[in-house]
């Protein structure tokens, strides 16, 4: 299966919107390059839920040293991280 960044970003966005909605927040205006933790759209529990979903959806395990804002701080960065991990095999 070939992964396309735009599809990954859209899938992550849909999950962020779902999580934020459960908190009573509308996240539909989130921009793909926006800093997710700083956006205030999801709380720390929501962020953990998003990461768990991300790992399951794309069949990857994120090493603790990879839990950085540079890898997981925005929808774009998450997609780039996933693509680089999948390219490594």
C-alpha positions as protocol buffer text, in pm:
chain_id: "A"
residue {
  index: 1
  type: UNK
  ca { x: 0 y: 0 z: 0 }
}
residue {
  index: 2
  type: UNK
  ca { x: 137 y: 337 z: -104 }
}
residue {
  index: 3
  type: UNK
  ca { x: 92 y: 611 z: 153 }
}
residue {
  index: 4
  type: UNK
  ca { x: 31 y: 967 z: 36 }
}
residue {
  index: 5
  type: UNK
  ca { x: 99 y: 1258 z: 269 }
}
residue {
  index: 6
  type: UNK
  ca { x: -231 y: 1430 z: 190 }
}
residue {
  index: 7
  type: UNK
  ca { x: -428 y: 1117 z: 279 }
}
residue {
  index: 8
  type: UNK
  ca { x: -232 y: 1068 z: 602 }
}
residue {
  index: 9
  type: UNK
  ca { x: -288 y: 1431 z: 702 }
}
residue {
  index: 10
  type: UNK
  ca { x: -661 y: 1398 z: 627 }
}
residue {
  index: 11
  type: UNK
  ca { x: -688 y: 1082 z: 838 }
}
residue {
  index: 12
  type: UNK
  ca { x: -502 y: 1239 z: 1131 }
}
residue {
  index: 13
  type: UNK
  ca { x: -718 y: 1551 z: 1098 }
}
residue {
  index: 14
  type: UNK
  ca { x: -1035 y: 1341 z: 1112 }
}
residue {
  index: 15
  type: UNK
  ca { x: -911 y: 1176 z: 1431 }
}
residue {
  index: 16
  type: UNK
  ca { x: -817 y: 1511 z: 1589 }
}
residue {
  index: 17
  type: UNK
  ca { x: -1164 y: 1646 z: 1504 }
}
residue {
  index: 18
  type: UNK
  ca { x: -1322 y: 1335 z: 1659 }
}
residue {
  index: 19
  type: UNK
  ca { x: -1116 y: 1362 z: 1979 }
}
residue {
  index: 20
  type: UNK
  ca { x: -1173 y: 1738 z: 2011 }
}
residue {
  index: 21
  type: UNK
  ca { x: -1545 y: 1691 z: 1951 }
}
residue {
  index: 22
  type: UNK
  ca { x: -1560 y: 1452 z: 2246 }
}
residue {
  index: 23
  type: UNK
  ca { x: -1422 y: 1742 z: 2452 }
}
residue {
  index: 24
  type: UNK
  ca { x: -1684 y: 1980 z: 2311 }
}
residue {
  index: 25
  type: UNK
  ca { x: -1434 y: 2159 z: 2087 }
}
residue {
  index: 26
  type: UNK
  ca { x: -1456 y: 2222 z: 1712 }
}
residue {
  index: 27
  type: UNK
  ca { x: -1114 y: 2146 z: 1561 }
}
residue {
  index: 28
  type: UNK
  ca { x: -1222 y: 2164 z: 1198 }
}
residue {
  index: 29
  type: UNK
  ca { x: -1020 y: 2483 z: 1138 }
}
residue {
  index: 30
  type: UNK
  ca { x: -690 y: 2324 z: 1248 }
}
residue {
  index: 31
  type: UNK
  ca { x: -418 y: 2385 z: 990 }
}
residue {
  index: 32
  type: UNK
  ca { x: -189 y: 2097 z: 899 }
}
residue {
  index: 33
  type: UNK
  ca { x: 125 y: 2288 z: 1001 }
}
residue {
  index: 34
  type: UNK
  ca { x: -24 y: 2422 z: 1325 }
}
residue {
  index: 35
  type: UNK
  ca { x: 142 y: 2316 z: 1651 }
}
residue {
  index: 36
  type: UNK
  ca { x: -107 y: 2064 z: 1785 }
}
residue {
  index: 37
  type: UNK
  ca { x: -11 y: 2069 z: 2155 }
}
residue {
  index: 38
  type: UNK
  ca { x: -16 y: 2452 z: 2157 }
}
residue {
  index: 39
  type: UNK
  ca { x: -349 y: 2471 z: 1973 }
}
residue {
  index: 40
  type: UNK
  ca { x: -547 y: 2381 z: 2284 }
}
residue {
  index: 41
  type: UNK
  ca { x: -781 y: 2170 z: 2073 }
}
residue {
  index: 42
  type: UNK
  ca { x: -704 y: 1847 z: 2254 }
}
residue {
  index: 43
  type: UNK
  ca { x: -574 y: 1790 z: 2604 }
}
residue {
  index: 44
  type: UNK
  ca { x: -285 y: 1565 z: 2708 }
}
residue {
  index: 45
  type: UNK
  ca { x: -515 y: 1262 z: 2733 }
}
residue {
  index: 46
  type: UNK
  ca { x: -646 y: 1341 z: 2384 }
}
residue {
  index: 47
  type: UNK
  ca { x: -291 y: 1367 z: 2255 }
}
residue {
  index: 48
  type: UNK
  ca { x: -212 y: 1023 z: 2398 }
}
residue {
  index: 49
  type: UNK
  ca { x: -530 y: 889 z: 2240 }
}
residue {
  index: 50
  type: UNK
  ca { x: -423 y: 1037 z: 1906 }
}
residue {
  index: 51
  type: UNK
  ca { x: -76 y: 880 z: 1929 }
}
residue {
  index: 52
  type: UNK
  ca { x: -227 y: 542 z: 2020 }
}
residue {
  index: 53
  type: UNK
  ca { x: -464 y: 566 z: 1723 }
}
residue {
  index: 54
  type: UNK
  ca { x: -174 y: 673 z: 1496 }
}
residue {
  index: 55
  type: UNK
  ca { x: 33 y: 369 z: 1596 }
}
residue {
  index: 56
  type: UNK
  ca { x: -258 y: 130 z: 1543 }
}
residue {
  index: 57
  type: UNK
  ca { x: -382 y: 285 z: 1220 }
}
residue {
  index: 58
  type: UNK
  ca { x: -40 y: 273 z: 1056 }
}
residue {
  index: 59
  type: UNK
  ca { x: 101 y: -35 z: 1230 }
}
residue {
  index: 60
  type: UNK
  ca { x: 404 y: 136 z: 1381 }
}
residue {
  index: 61
  type: UNK
  ca { x: 551 y: 165 z: 1729 }
}
residue {
  index: 62
  type: UNK
  ca { x: 687 y: 506 z: 1818 }
}
residue {
  index: 63
  type: UNK
  ca { x: 1007 y: 482 z: 2020 }
}
residue {
  index: 64
  type: UNK
  ca { x: 1015 y: 699 z: 2331 }
}
residue {
  index: 65
  type: UNK
  ca { x: 1303 y: 904 z: 2189 }
}
residue {
  index: 66
  type: UNK
  ca { x: 1084 y: 984 z: 1886 }
}
residue {
  index: 67
  type: UNK
  ca { x: 814 y: 1148 z: 2102 }
}
residue {
  index: 68
  type: UNK
  ca { x: 924 y: 1499 z: 2010 }
}
residue {
  index: 69
  type: UNK
  ca { x: 754 y: 1811 z: 1883 }
}
residue {
  index: 70
  type: UNK
  ca { x: 970 y: 1779 z: 1569 }
}
residue {
  index: 71
  type: UNK
  ca { x: 816 y: 1438 z: 1492 }
}
residue {
  index: 72
  type: UNK
  ca { x: 463 y: 1465 z: 1627 }
}
residue {
  index: 73
  type: UNK
  ca { x: 393 y: 1835 z: 1678 }
}
residue {
  index: 74
  type: UNK
  ca { x: 161 y: 1890 z: 1382 }
}
residue {
  index: 75
  type: UNK
  ca { x: -38 y: 1694 z: 1129 }
}
residue {
  index: 76
  type: UNK
  ca { x: 231 y: 1759 z: 866 }
}
residue {
  index: 77
  type: UNK
  ca { x: 510 y: 1649 z: 1098 }
}
residue {
  index: 78
  type: UNK
  ca { x: 323 y: 1332 z: 1195 }
}
residue {
  index: 79
  type: UNK
  ca { x: 272 y: 1246 z: 828 }
}
residue {
  index: 80
  type: UNK
  ca { x: 639 y: 1315 z: 750 }
}
residue {
  index: 81
  type: UNK
  ca { x: 746 y: 1100 z: 1046 }
}
residue {
  index: 82
  type: UNK
  ca { x: 526 y: 814 z: 930 }
}
residue {
  index: 83
  type: UNK
  ca { x: 651 y: 833 z: 572 }
}
residue {
  index: 84
  type: UNK
  ca { x: 1014 y: 835 z: 684 }
}
residue {
  index: 85
  type: UNK
  ca { x: 953 y: 538 z: 915 }
}
residue {
  index: 86
  type: UNK
  ca { x: 778 y: 341 z: 641 }
}
residue {
  index: 87
  type: UNK
  ca { x: 1058 y: 425 z: 394 }
}
residue {
  index: 88
  type: UNK
  ca { x: 1310 y: 275 z: 639 }
}
residue {
  index: 89
  type: UNK
  ca { x: 1121 y: -51 z: 620 }
}
